[in-house]
Amino acid sequence: MSPSDRRPAPTELYLLRHAHAGDPEGWTGDDAARPLSAKGERQADRLGAFLAGVGFRPDAIVSSPKLRARQTAEIVAGHLGVEVGLDERLAGAFDASTVDAILADLGGPGRAVLVGHDPDFSTLLAWLARADGLTMKKGAFARVDVQGPIAAGQGSLRWLIPPDLLEGRRA
């Protein structure tokens, strides 16, 4: 057996930025309670239907408890038949070490979906992919394969699905 045969499988880390939630400047309530817009609900529904249609099945889906992220996660998870966990650490600023801690708390899933916010998701994705300036639109879904701890930064961007790619698809 060669050394490469003994390497553990990479973690498939999926980042889902919450879908469209309207203009934050026009929202007068607590920002944590800002819901998805009708457009955002459609974005999440199309993504969930697409993922179900290709047989995607994550080991875990964990969301920021902020309403717009939680709604995005719940709509997508509903299509996949997976429950959503909430983690306060995804509601504010976080880094790769925080992601490692979240994954450890989940028991080290091989295929985990995290649902949250920018600028942290775009920053993490760009850093892991070593692609400065890479950003995630609202409702975007990315897969990064990571060998070893997330904080080691050894990621490989496998794909990034912007929400407009799925426009016109029936949920």
Secondary structure in CASP SS format (residue, H / E / C, confidence):
PFRMAT SS
TARGET T0000
AUTHOR 0000-0000-0000
METHOD secondary structure of the structure
MODEL  1
M C 1.00
S C 1.00
P H 1.00
S H 1.00
D H 1.00
R H 1.00
R C 1.00
P C 1.00
A C 1.00
P C 1.00
T E 1.00
E E 1.00
L E 1.00
Y E 1.00
L E 1.00
L E 1.00
R E 1.00
H C 1.00
A C 1.00
H C 1.00
A C 1.00
G C 1.00
D C 1.00
P H 1.00
E H 1.00
G H 1.00
W C 1.00
T C 1.00
G C 1.00
D C 1.00
D H 1.00
A H 1.00
A H 1.00
R C 1.00
P C 1.00
L C 1.00
S C 1.00
A H 1.00
K H 1.00
G H 1.00
E H 1.00
R H 1.00
Q H 1.00
A H 1.00
D H 1.00
R H 1.00
L H 1.00
G H 1.00
A H 1.00
F H 1.00
L H 1.00
A H 1.00
G H 1.00
V C 1.00
G C 1.00
F C 1.00
R C 1.00
P C 1.00
D C 1.00
A E 1.00
I E 1.00
V E 1.00
S E 1.00
S C 1.00
P C 1.00
K C 1.00
L H 1.00
R H 1.00
A H 1.00
R H 1.00
Q H 1.00
T H 1.00
A H 1.00
E H 1.00
I H 1.00
V H 1.00
A H 1.00
G H 1.00
H H 1.00
L H 1.00
G C 1.00
V C 1.00
E C 1.00
V E 1.00
G E 1.00
L E 1.00
D C 1.00
E H 1.00
R H 1.00
L H 1.00
A C 1.00
G C 1.00
A C 1.00
F C 1.00
D C 1.00
A H 1.00
S H 1.00
T H 1.00
V H 1.00
D H 1.00
A H 1.00
I H 1.00
L H 1.00
A H 1.00
D H 1.00
L C 1.00
G C 1.00
G C 1.00
P C 1.00
G C 1.00
R E 1.00
A E 1.00
V E 1.00
L E 1.00
V E 1.00
G E 1.00
H C 1.00
D C 1.00
P C 1.00
D H 1.00
F H 1.00
S H 1.00
T H 1.00
L H 1.00
L H 1.00
A H 1.00
W H 1.00
L H 1.00
A H 1.00
R C 1.00
A C 1.00
D C 1.00
G C 1.00
L C 1.00
T C 1.00
M C 1.00
K C 1.00
K C 1.00
G C 1.00
A C 1.00
F E 1.00
A E 1.00
R E 1.00
V E 1.00
D E 1.00
V E 1.00
Q C 1.00
G C 1.00
P C 1.00
I H 1.00
A H 1.00
A H 1.00
G C 1.00
Q C 1.00
G E 1.00
S E 1.00
L E 1.00
R E 1.00
W E 1.00
L E 1.00
I E 1.00
P C 1.00
P H 1.00
D H 1.00
L H 1.00
L H 1.00
E C 1.00
G C 1.00
R C 1.00
R C 1.00
A C 1.00
END
